[in-house]
Amino acid sequence: MSDRYVSVAEPILGPEEHENVEAVLESGRFLQGPYVEEFEQKWADLVGVDHAIAVSNGTTAIQLSLKALGLRPGDEVVVPSLTFGSTATAIVHQAGVPVFADIDRELYTLDHTDVERCLSDRTAAVMPVHLYGHPAEMDEICAFADEHDLAVIEDAAQAHGARYRGDVVGSIGDVGCFSFYATKNITTGEGGVVTTDDDDLAAEIRLLRSHGMANRDEHVTLGYNYRMSDLNGAIGSAQVDRLAGFNQRRREISERLFEELSDLDWLRPAVVRDYVDHAYFWAPFEIDTDAIGMSGKEVWRELKERGVETRHRYVDPLYDQPVFAEHRGFNSDFPWSANEHAHDYDLSLPNVEAVAGNTIGLPNHPGLDDEDVDYVVETVQAFGDEVR
Ligand SMILES: Cc1ncc(COP(=O)(O)O)c(C=O)c1O
C-alpha cells in the first residue's frame, strides 16, 4: 500500500460557502429562499438562458423537464446506452419508456447516426448526455429532432460550463438538466437545476417542483416536493463564482495527463473535439484490456492499491440493467404496457459493448497540486511496466 493517496474527487469549499451557510443557519430560514434565488440567477447568467430553476437533484431536474414537456404514459425517449442510470430511470418515473441508442465510438456521447433506428410513432424526445464533460454532437442531434418534431433534453449533469461551438451546454436544447451532487465540478451537496429559455416551461417546472400549488391553498396540478433548501442554495451560490477557476485547473491537469500518458500501449486518452470546451468532469482514458492483461475493474483496484483513485464507470450498458431488461417499473409492467412496441432490450450495440467497463477517469480535481499529478503520472507509467 502506498503512503500517498490521490483522490479522484472532493468538494472544495472556501470561506464564502461557510459564511453563506452560517447566514442561513442564523436566519433560521432553511426553506427555498434568497440563496436559492441568487444561485438560480447566477446559473442562468452562466449558461446564458432566461431561466434556471433549482431542484432537489439532477434526477428530479430530468423528471420535471419531461413532465413539463408533456410526456405521456408510454411515450418514448431516446437516450445513449452508456450513462448514469437515472438519465433513463427518470423517464420511467414519468411513465415514459427509454429507448437505447449506441454511443459515438470516440466521444462516448449519443451516436446521432443511431437515433433513426430508435424512432417510432411514440418517440417524444431525445436526451443526449454530455458524458464525462464532453458535449454531445448537438448540431446533428438538434437538426434530427427538428425534422422529427422531438423535444431535446440535454443531460448536462456532468458538464458544468462546457461549451459546444461556443454555446454553453444547457442552452442548446429545449431544456438542460444539471446535477450538483458532491463529486461534480461544483456542488450544493445534493441539488439540481433545469435551464430553459421557454417562459411557459419554466413556469410549469416551478409549479411542479412545489406540490403543483399555485398558492398556499390550491393544488392545480400533480406536483412534487422537489425544492432545493436554502442551505444547499447558499453553498451553490458561492460555488458558481468559482466554477471558471475550477474548470481551468481541471483542464490544465487533464491536458497534462493526456499528454504525458499518451504513449502507453494499454491506456488511450479520450478524444476531445476542437470545437468544444470540455468541462473535464473526468479525465477519461480507455484501457486496452488485452494489452494490460486485466479487466478495467482490476486496473481500478490495482491503481487504488498504489494510491491513485480512479473513476471506473459505466461497467454495464443500461439495456442490461435489471430495471430495464426486466421491466421493473411500478411493481408492474407499466409503463412498458402502455406502449404497443416490444421493448425487450435484447440489444448488443457495438460501440457500447466495446467501451463498457474499459474506461477510467484519472484524478483531475482542482484540489490536486503538481506533485499529486506527478505521482499519478509516475504511478500509472510504472504500473504498466510492473504488471507485464
Ligand atoms: C449523466 C447523469 N445524469 C443524471 C444524474 C443524476 O443526478 P443526481 O445524482 O443529482 O440525481 C447524474 C448524476 O450523477 C449523471 O451523472
The ligand as an SDF file (V2000), in Angstrom:
LIG
                    3D

 16 16  0  0  0  0  0  0  0  0999 V2000
  -25.2840   11.7920  -16.5580 C   0  0  0  0  0  0  0  0  0  0  0  0
  -26.0510   11.9540  -15.2780 C   0  0  0  0  0  0  0  0  0  0  0  0
  -27.3750   12.1690  -15.3430 N   0  0  0  0  0  0  0  0  0  0  0  0
  -28.1130   12.3440  -14.2340 C   0  0  0  0  0  0  0  0  0  0  0  0
  -27.5440   12.3080  -12.9860 C   0  0  0  0  0  0  0  0  0  0  0  0
  -28.4190   12.4480  -11.7870 C   0  0  0  0  0  0  0  0  0  0  0  0
  -28.0420   13.4660  -10.9180 O   0  0  0  0  0  0  0  0  0  0  0  0
  -28.2930   13.3490   -9.3280 P   0  0  0  0  0  0  0  0  0  0  0  0
  -27.3360   12.3550   -8.7940 O   0  0  0  0  0  0  0  0  0  0  0  0
  -28.0450   14.7390   -8.8420 O   0  0  0  0  0  0  0  0  0  0  0  0
  -29.7070   12.9300   -9.1600 O   0  0  0  0  0  0  0  0  0  0  0  0
  -26.1820   12.0980  -12.8650 C   0  0  0  0  0  0  0  0  0  0  0  0
  -25.5640   12.0730  -11.5310 C   0  0  0  0  0  0  0  0  0  0  0  0
  -24.5580   11.6140  -11.2100 O   0  0  0  0  0  0  0  0  0  0  0  0
  -25.4090   11.9120  -14.0400 C   0  0  0  0  0  0  0  0  0  0  0  0
  -24.0830   11.6950  -13.9710 O   0  0  0  0  0  0  0  0  0  0  0  0
  1  2  1  0
  2  3  1  0
  2 15  2  0
  3  4  2  0
  4  5  1  0
  5  6  1  0
  5 12  2  0
  6  7  1  0
  7  8  1  0
  8  9  2  0
  8 10  1  0
  8 11  1  0
 12 13  1  0
 12 15  1  0
 13 14  2  0
 15 16  1  0
M  END
$$$$
